[in-house]
């Protein structure tokens, strides 16, 4: 697909899940349909990413904090690791990135309506849970720990729309199941399931792109008059 015809994709992601989704968009099956126009990623040193409630609370290496930004920078993609609910980011998002589609994969900030209502093809998140009900009771920033605490033996990744609440937007699809081996830690589960999340994202985003009208309308220009700052 010619570069000018590709869907403009922004990735909001960190750690292993964020890296695998970004890699899929740059090098995998999804790369033929999308152009990554920007990456927002966590800075675990900042309190607004809630590091004490998310994967950053567990022992990890400093290079694991930089995986997504380094992959993006190697590909020449702009990286943002500040607070997203600011005029600085709204301007960057709407004037430079101008995404048609957004995907979130391990990201520690809440997305407001000024962002999730903008892309014409939608704004989506990847969230570990069970495939028994939606919204899942494993909502929140540490679903792997909740699954393991209940002694669950398997899990799935849900792809869902981002809305004004946490992990409650329209369910799009579940991934194939993956095992939750006993005594496996949260960081290891991020590593093991990141390819599953990327596989789900690639297949579903491709389906959305192919189903979209050949001539799409301009993105919703709602940042000047936000409905949810």
Legacy VTK file of the C-alpha trace (Angstrom):
# vtk DataFile Version 3.0
C-alpha trace
ASCII
DATASET POLYDATA
POINTS 229 float
0.000 0.000 0.000
1.440 3.424 -0.908
2.568 5.429 2.128
0.044 8.192 1.473
-2.814 5.656 1.546
-1.852 4.012 4.809
-3.871 4.572 7.969
-2.172 6.916 10.425
-1.662 4.993 13.671
-0.653 6.325 17.087
0.570 3.832 19.699
0.167 4.436 23.431
2.260 1.743 25.043
5.054 0.611 27.301
6.916 -2.473 28.482
6.653 -5.769 26.602
3.075 -5.409 25.389
3.740 -1.943 24.038
6.928 -3.072 22.333
5.324 -6.076 20.633
2.354 -4.056 19.378
4.653 -1.325 18.052
6.902 -3.927 16.428
3.871 -5.483 14.736
2.854 -2.079 13.384
6.376 -1.388 12.107
7.516 -4.797 10.907
4.651 -7.293 11.004
1.487 -7.934 9.023
-0.037 -4.654 10.151
2.824 -2.636 8.654
1.392 -2.940 5.142
-1.740 -1.061 6.251
-0.521 1.522 8.785
1.980 4.307 9.183
2.974 4.911 12.808
2.849 8.673 13.282
3.610 8.907 16.999
4.217 6.964 20.186
3.221 7.928 23.730
4.914 5.899 26.442
5.282 5.754 30.230
7.928 7.522 32.248
7.827 5.416 35.438
9.545 8.202 37.378
6.371 10.302 37.095
3.563 9.876 39.595
0.850 10.481 36.980
1.505 7.045 35.430
0.580 5.421 38.782
3.790 3.350 38.909
2.940 1.919 42.317
-0.252 0.347 40.954
1.046 -0.987 37.653
3.788 -3.195 36.295
6.448 -0.678 37.346
5.951 -1.646 41.003
7.680 -4.990 40.350
11.444 -5.480 40.022
12.527 -4.817 36.455
15.525 -3.547 34.523
15.964 0.072 33.504
16.241 -0.929 29.846
12.742 -2.416 30.058
11.442 1.075 30.760
12.997 2.306 27.510
12.071 -0.538 25.145
9.210 1.226 23.413
10.868 4.627 23.080
14.083 3.109 21.707
12.221 1.042 19.122
10.245 4.102 18.034
13.288 6.358 17.862
15.203 3.792 15.810
12.345 3.920 13.310
12.372 7.725 13.288
9.034 8.067 15.076
8.263 10.918 17.456
8.008 9.859 21.114
6.107 11.614 23.898
6.519 10.565 27.545
4.902 13.489 29.341
1.398 14.062 30.627
-1.175 13.501 27.878
-3.967 15.648 29.333
-2.195 18.917 28.508
-2.503 21.499 25.766
1.014 20.558 24.670
-0.038 17.005 23.892
-3.462 17.880 22.475
-1.698 20.149 19.989
0.900 17.524 19.103
-1.801 14.870 18.715
-4.121 16.929 16.512
-1.660 18.983 14.485
1.312 16.674 13.900
0.202 13.116 14.546
-3.396 13.435 13.288
-4.090 9.723 13.820
-6.873 7.836 12.081
-6.547 5.031 14.633
-5.029 4.606 18.106
-4.034 1.487 20.046
-3.108 1.365 23.732
-0.951 -1.421 25.184
0.247 -0.961 28.797
-0.111 2.771 29.323
-0.345 4.414 32.727
-2.455 7.491 32.007
-6.171 7.907 31.610
-7.300 8.960 28.129
-9.968 11.641 27.951
-12.593 12.363 25.318
-10.451 14.980 23.618
-8.234 12.078 22.595
-10.453 9.009 22.309
-13.096 10.777 20.219
-10.571 12.124 17.712
-9.447 9.188 15.493
-11.992 8.363 12.803
-11.407 4.604 13.138
-11.426 4.602 16.938
-9.199 4.392 19.990
-8.670 0.899 21.438
-7.022 -0.783 24.423
-5.620 -4.255 25.129
-6.471 -5.617 28.583
-5.818 -9.020 30.231
-8.910 -10.653 31.722
-11.145 -13.718 31.469
-13.570 -14.366 28.629
-16.543 -14.900 30.944
-18.097 -11.415 31.103
-17.622 -7.865 29.893
-16.868 -5.412 31.387
-14.473 -7.671 33.197
-14.179 -7.792 36.963
-10.409 -7.665 36.356
-10.528 -3.983 35.459
-7.720 -1.733 36.566
-3.983 -1.399 36.418
-2.866 -4.842 37.630
-5.117 -7.527 36.120
-2.461 -10.257 36.070
-2.046 -10.025 39.839
-5.815 -10.247 40.285
-6.064 -13.288 38.022
-3.241 -15.053 39.834
-4.637 -14.172 43.275
-7.842 -16.010 42.363
-5.924 -19.062 41.174
-6.990 -18.726 37.541
-5.310 -21.167 35.194
-5.756 -19.209 31.965
-6.507 -15.747 30.697
-7.197 -13.840 27.487
-6.511 -10.374 26.145
-9.539 -8.202 25.396
-9.457 -5.578 22.663
-11.985 -2.890 23.535
-12.810 0.696 22.759
-11.505 3.337 25.112
-14.230 5.332 26.838
-14.482 7.673 29.797
-14.201 4.886 32.379
-11.518 2.244 33.017
-11.705 -0.843 30.779
-15.448 -0.599 30.110
-15.671 0.410 26.442
-17.271 -1.752 23.769
-15.668 -5.187 23.537
-14.285 -5.872 20.071
-12.666 -9.303 20.456
-10.849 -11.699 22.761
-7.474 -13.254 22.010
-6.782 -16.945 22.069
-6.417 -18.237 25.654
-3.006 -18.359 27.301
-1.951 -20.347 30.398
-1.271 -18.789 33.787
1.358 -21.131 35.238
1.490 -21.299 39.044
4.136 -19.156 40.723
4.633 -17.049 37.605
5.188 -13.360 38.330
3.467 -10.370 36.781
6.541 -9.261 34.824
6.975 -12.731 33.360
3.311 -12.803 32.365
3.773 -9.510 30.521
6.619 -11.109 28.583
4.721 -14.321 27.828
1.508 -12.666 26.680
2.838 -9.675 24.736
2.916 -11.668 21.458
-0.686 -12.758 22.058
-1.739 -9.120 22.454
0.137 -8.094 19.304
-1.433 -10.938 17.336
-4.920 -9.860 18.425
-4.250 -6.200 17.655
-2.860 -6.976 14.211
-5.780 -9.114 13.148
-8.520 -6.857 14.471
-7.008 -3.562 13.337
-6.439 -5.011 9.885
-10.082 -6.065 9.786
-11.209 -2.568 10.805
-9.020 -0.899 8.213
-10.209 -3.143 5.392
-13.838 -2.588 6.396
-13.498 1.204 6.481
-14.828 3.324 3.587
-12.350 3.750 0.768
-12.636 7.528 1.058
-12.795 8.381 4.717
-13.966 11.665 6.232
-11.509 13.966 7.932
-10.757 13.186 11.599
-13.166 14.678 14.106
-11.767 18.075 14.956
-12.956 18.200 18.547
-9.821 19.263 20.363
-10.659 22.939 20.210
-13.996 22.260 21.929
-13.307 19.347 24.258
-16.167 17.291 25.631
-14.037 15.836 28.394
-10.910 17.680 29.462
LINES 1 230
229 0 1 2 3 4 5 6 7 8 9 10 11 12 13 14 15 16 17 18 19 20 21 22 23 24 25 26 27 28 29 30 31 32 33 34 35 36 37 38 39 40 41 42 43 44 45 46 47 48 49 50 51 52 53 54 55 56 57 58 59 60 61 62 63 64 65 66 67 68 69 70 71 72 73 74 75 76 77 78 79 80 81 82 83 84 85 86 87 88 89 90 91 92 93 94 95 96 97 98 99 100 101 102 103 104 105 106 107 108 109 110 111 112 113 114 115 116 117 118 119 120 121 122 123 124 125 126 127 128 129 130 131 132 133 134 135 136 137 138 139 140 141 142 143 144 145 146 147 148 149 150 151 152 153 154 155 156 157 158 159 160 161 162 163 164 165 166 167 168 169 170 171 172 173 174 175 176 177 178 179 180 181 182 183 184 185 186 187 188 189 190 191 192 193 194 195 196 197 198 199 200 201 202 203 204 205 206 207 208 209 210 211 212 213 214 215 216 217 218 219 220 221 222 223 224 225 226 227 228
